């Protein structure tokens, strides 16, 4: 709050407001604001929209936009990396490790290894994007349970919120025998694969 003088008055946000005397009555004005009468000795409250408030809103908007860009960047990187988890089968959990080395169309993209009692692996080739995820064709298997999925497909969907996760759906050549699971980034200190071998 400021008492108006016949000459000029300052605003709370640093802007200048002029006060001119007209027949004993002062009038306060500012570009973009309506004229208001100010009587000598009267307590005057100038209500202006603070510049700092507008700046704070701008900074908050930039912060949220930056967070959104970070999530998008993770999605663009896709599932490249090492992932680990387990699939529940009856009363037991079967360890799963997935290594995605590259996403070049038609080129080898990595392998999925299954722990005991399956103890086998699947080699994959990148087949492009599908259903909001990444499709990997099963190019080779090394026998046992994994042979059921030879020439099948592995669909991957990467998520970053609230934590990095990779959801997968494994299907056979006919699109059946579905196996679903969720993997997390493999700890850097881990030196063993899903079968327990170093």
N, C-alpha and C positions, 0 to 999 in steps of 0.2 A: 504494500500500500504506500502511496506517495501523496503528499499535498501538492496540488497543482500551483504553479507560479505563472504569472502573466507572460513569461517568455517561453519556456519549454520544459518538458518533463521526460524522464527516461523510462523505458519499459523494463519489465522484469527479465525479458529474454534478450536484452542487449540492443533491441531495435529502438529507433528514435521516434518519439511522438511529439508533435508540435502543438502548443497551446497558444492561441491568439486571443487577444482581448477585443470584445465587440460590445461597446456600450455598457461596460461594467460587468459583462458576462463573458467568461472565457470559453472558448470552444476548442475541444481536443480533436485532432484528426490524425490519420495515418493512411498512407496509400493502401487501398483495398478495404478500409474500415469506414463505417459511417461516422459522421460528425456528431459529437455529443456536447451538450452545454455543461460548463463547469463554472460554478459560482465562486467568487473569491472567498477563500478560507474554508471551502467545502472539502471534505475528505474524499479523495477520488481513488477508485480501484480500476486499474486498467487490466482487462482480461485479454491476454494474448495467447496464442497457441505456441508453446515453447518449442524452440528449434531442437533442443536436446532430445525431446520426446520423439520427434520425427527421425532424428539420427539413430536413436536406440532401436526404433522399429525397423529401420533399414538394416542395421547390423544383425538383428535377430533373424531377419529374412535371409540374409547372406549365410548365416550359420546353418539354418535349416536346409538351405539349398545345397550347402557343402556336404551335409550328412547324406542327403539324397544321392549326390554324385558318388559318394564313397560306396553306397550300396550298389549302384549301377555298375561301378568299376569292377566290383567283385563278380557280378553276374557276367560281365564281359570276359573276365579271365576264365570263367567256366570251371570245370572240374579238374583242371590240370593240377597234379600233385599226388600225394600219398594219403590214402584214407583207410580207416579201420573201423570195425564194428562187429556185430554178431547178429545172427538170425535165429530166432527161436523155433525149434522144431520139437513139438511135444513137450517133454520136460527137460530138454537140454538146449544149450546155446551153441551154435556153430560159428566159430570165428571166421571173419571175412576180411581180406585185405585187398584193396584196389589201388593200383598204380596207373595213373593216367599221365602219359609222357608227352603227348602232342595231340593236336586237333587239326590235322591236315587231311582233307577229303581223300578217302581211298587208301590212306597210309596207316601203318600200324600205330595204334594209339595207347597200348599198354596191356596189362593183364589183371585178371581177378583170380585170387587164390582162396581156396576154401580149406578150413582146418578139419580135423578129425570129427566125425568118422568119414567124411567125404574125401578129404585129402587129395585134391586135384586142382587144376587151374584151367582158365580160359584165356586165350589170346584174342585181342580185339582190334578192329579197324574202324576209323571214324567214318560215319555215313551221313553226317550233316545234322541239322537241327530238326526237331520234330516234337510236336505237342508241348512247346515251351521248354524243351530240354535238349539234350545231346544224345543222338542215337549212335551206338557202337555195335557193329556187326561182330558176331562170334566167328572168327576165322579158323581157329584151331583149338583143340582140347587134348588133354594128355591121358584120357581114359577114365574109367570108372563113372561116377555119377555125372561128371561134367560132359560126357559124351551125349547125354540127353539134350544138351543145349548147343550142339554143333550146328552151325549155320543159323543159329537163333539170333537174338538181339538183346542188348543191354541199353536201357533208357536211363539217363542220368539227369537229375534236376538239382542245381546248386542254389543254396540259400545262405544269406549272411546275417539274418536278423531273427532271433536275438544273438545267435552264435553261428559260425560257419558249419553247415551240415550239407550232406549230399544224399539225396534219396535216389534209390535205384529200383528198377523193375527188370527182372530177367525173364525172358520168354523163349520158348523153343521155336523151331522152324515154322510150326503151324500157328504160332502166337498163343500157345497154351502153356501149361505147367508154370504158371506165374510164381515168381519168388520176389517178394518186396522186402526192402530193408532201408535202414538209415545209417549212414557212416559219418564219422567225425574225422578231422585232420589227424593224421598219425603223429604221435609225439616224436619230437626230434631225437630224444634219447633212446627211443625204442630200436633195438638191434635185431629183433626176431620177427619173422613173418607169421601169418595166421596158423601155420602148421607147427610152429615152435622151433623152426630151424633158424640159425643166425643168418 
